[in-house]
Amino acid sequence: MIPLPRVRAAAERARPHVLRTPLVPLPAGDLLKLELLQPTGSYKVRGYFAAALALPRSELERGLLTVSAGNAALACAYVAHKLGVSCRVFMFETAPPPKVEGVRRWGATPVFLSREGIFEWMAGRGWESEPEHFIHPHLDEEFAAGNGGSGLEILEQAPEVERVVVAVGGGGLATGLAGALKGLKPGLELVGVQSDGYALWPRSFAAGKQVALTPQTIADGTAAPFNQVMFERLGEAVDTWLEVSEPRLRVAIPELAVAGKVVAEGAGALAFAALEQLPPGKRTVALVTGGNIDPRLLAELLRS
């Protein structure tokens, strides 16, 4: 578990550059933490600012490098722009056009590879031969600690909360949240959610080892690869795993727009979509982690 003092320090580094996002109530009484209101539309700016600002200036001036399906790319590009350094991002060639356009808008350079190519590059530690400083979007502990700032805010805004629900991809948010939430309130339940179109973590934990899956989900932000280090960290951080069916997720996006007045992407709506599976009785917060949905997909879901 990431120690609470480390989460606090990372959150404080990022604080001048990020928003204190609101908690808003749903009609049923649960609360939504609107991390999609952050600059670039996802929580990930918290982690990238925390990680980048922990570097010596000489290291930062090498530029930043990351790998991403989209939101991490946007966040890293934005942070690099704000800190006045260069940035490149290795991206899936299937990344949604709005996210690619956003990366370019912030002055970063996208490098496109197939999903398999990205995973091979990561498994081979390809960043070690690149000139920039690499911020791992899952395993970097300063990145995860910075993301934990949202957990600190949740407990300040709703100290009575007993359960927090979060979509899990690579694990860099869930592990940071756990450090904050459990460091301050050890009995709090952290619920991790994935779509059944790519339920890598729930099924790997059920099997006790890695399972092989091919993503078939609109929650592209959660389609990260298995990593043994993160398997161990998530085993400590997450108390309960849930799978949301892909049809339910597709319904949840327009439902969230109506019930919560929030337009989320697939991964961003997962925690909301899972609320109906939870037993009642606990004060619950669901994180809406990202809002960078492809407009074409949004139109399709609103019409269906």
C-alpha positions, 0 to 999 in steps of 0.5 A: 500500500502506498503510505499516506504521507506519500499520497499527501505529498504527491497530492500537494505537488499537483494541487496548484495545477488540478481541480478539487472536483465536486461530489454530486448526489444521485436520486438514489442517494449515492454520490459521484466524484466528477474527475472528468472535470479535470483538465483534459477530461480525466483524473490522470493529470493528478498523477502526471503532475505529481510524477513530473514535479517530483523530478529534478529539473535536469531530468524533467528537461529531457522531456516526458514519455508515456504510453496510453490508450488516450487519457494518459496521453492527453494528461501527459501532453498537457502536463508537459505543455504546462511545465514547458518541456517536450512530450511523446506518447506511444498510443494504440493505433485505434485510439479515438480521434478526439484523444489523438487530436488533443495530444497534438493540440497540447504540442505532444507527438503521438507514436502509433503502434498496434495493441500487440506492439504496445504490449511488446514495447512495454514488456521489453522496457522499450522506454529505456532506449528513448531519450525522454523520461518515461512515466509509467501510467500504471506502475509509477508510484508517484503517479499513483500517489498523485491520483490518490489526491481524489481519495483525500478529497472524497474523505474531506467532502464526505467523511461518512463514506463507507464504500468507494467504487472505481473503474480499474485499468492499469491500476494506477488510480485504484492503488493511489486511492487505496493509499489515501482512503485506507490510510485515513479510514482503514475499514472503508471498502474499495470496489474495483470494476471492469466490463465483462468485455475485458474483465482481466482483473476480476477473472485473474484474481478468481483464477489466482493467476493471469488469464488471457483476454481480448478486449471487446469493450467500449471502456477502452481506458480499462483495456490495460495489460496484465502486470504481476507487480500490479496484480500484487498491489491490487490484491492489497488495494481492492476489497471487492471486484465487480463485472458490468455487462457490456450491454449494461455499460452501453445503457449506463452512459445515456442513463448517467447523462440523464440522472447525473447530468454527466457525459462520461466515456465508457471507462468513466461510466463503469463505476456508476453502472456497477452501483445497482449490483451493490448491496444497500446500506453503505454510503457510497461514492462512485468515481466518474473517471473520464469524459472523453467519449468519441462523439460518434459513439455518444450519438449512437448510444443516445439513439439506441 
